[in-house]
């Protein structure tokens, strides 16, 4: 089975998710990676292990243009795949309908060439499906797969096609920061509405900085204006699978728990020993976050972490 | 302008779901059902556009068994004008749903179709995008703000890197995210009035769409359970645990 994979870009740069979904795609067959962005992103994509060829196309970010571009290449491939990111979610169902294919999306495990596992009901159940179609349109959840190694030098082929879109891009409103990408971070520190204010949330950010962690927030904390929307973790925000998740002042609403089920280890800091998050945490410290966080951050600063 | 809003009846989002022990699916009999939360935001957006004088008619469509009438009535009580139920007892895949909706779009010719970005049962997040492809219309998914500007819509979308604004010409497809608005709870008089609004019921088989599934569901299983670990009593103890974990991590 030959695979055409859409590379995940972030503001024109290759996203860390790409190596993860490339590892997933490589389980199905040789992978050609489509990079619709700057040449530098294509060059970097060519280093990902397991990529047979990089196809470098003109920059495109809008769903209709990307779907048309992919549809034009689809004939030569059995599988057309992408990350289950907001781009992949936007583009791939549109492509699938164009090709008259029922897509299988947000795949968290591959059990065979056509057998896939995907979460439903916000991760409260897992559905295993066999895709009976001749062509497959798939998206993979990046956090569910370990990234492919680098060191490859795949050939890069330029594709000159113009990409036409009925939609027009007006502006990006990005949250600029130098903290790691939430959906692929190894450590995440998350804050809930109990931090009380945007100022209070800074305590969560300080702990995150000390650990080199990404910062997450509950929907309530985002709605209250304590944290930007792209930090939201949960059913309607980002799904994360870090090695370590530290939940600060988070009670553990179902909505939020849906986003952290893939975390290897959960540490909870909470005043309420009966909070749902404490019931599923590997380690819990019961107490006031305003008292605990500054001390914890200072203690870790002193301990000389290897990061 | 005419708006079509597609809504889905799902297990109420406050219900803790139970996977059937035989692995055939999630228990839905005897479980409280309601309108998918994202669909409510889509209905609210349409009703607000009607209240602002941008829209003459808001038509609601749902696909499902007869009790799906309830979610259409909810939407009518919120202020929509008329409903259509495409009736089927079959569990349909998203491609079949999108094809049925494309037939309804052919007939109704709405300027704008609003949908929720995903349903909280199958979490697919497909139908709006598929409908856009099948009707060859532009799409704006995961909308947190919609502004009518001439014969265009300016839509702010919630994306992984924050937010972005795009413009799409009408006719178009927009899917709603949770921060788009705060859906109203219909007052009792509106609920009573909704029952008098037109609601057509049509069998799905009448629309000439191949509804056969393309995927075989092998099983549905519960996720691995997590159980409570241990409590620590001091910041120093917690700091030591975190430091050990972090130092033991292999860099990726």
Interface residues (C-beta under 8 A of the other chain):
Chain A: X10 X11 X62 X63 X64 X67 X85 X86 X87 X89 X90 X91 X92 X93 X94 X95 X96 X97 X98 X100 X101 X102 X103 X104 X105 X106 X115 X119 X120 X121 X122 X123 X124 X125 X126 X127 X128 X129 X130 X131 X132 X133 X146 X147 X165 X166 X167 X168 X169 X170 X171 X172 X173 X174 X175 X183 X186 X187 X211 X219 X223 X228 X229 X230 X235 X236 X238 X243 X244 X246 X254 X261 X265 X266 X267 X269 X273 X278 X279 X280 X281 X282 X283 X284 X285 X286 X292 X295 X296 X299 X300 X303 X305 X306 X307
Chain B: X11 X16 X17 X19 X26 X93 X94 X95 X98 X120 X121 X122 X123 X124 X125 X126 X127 X129 X130 X131 X132 X133 X134 X137 X138 X139 X140 X141 X142 X144 X154 X156 X157 X158 X159 X160 X161 X162 X163 X164 X165 X166 X167 X168 X169 X177 X178 X179 X213 X214 X215 X216 X217 X218 X219 X220 X221 X222 X223 X226 X227 X228 X229 X230 X231 X232 X233 X234 X235 X236 X237 X238 X239 X240 X241 X242 X243 X245 X246 X247 X249 X252
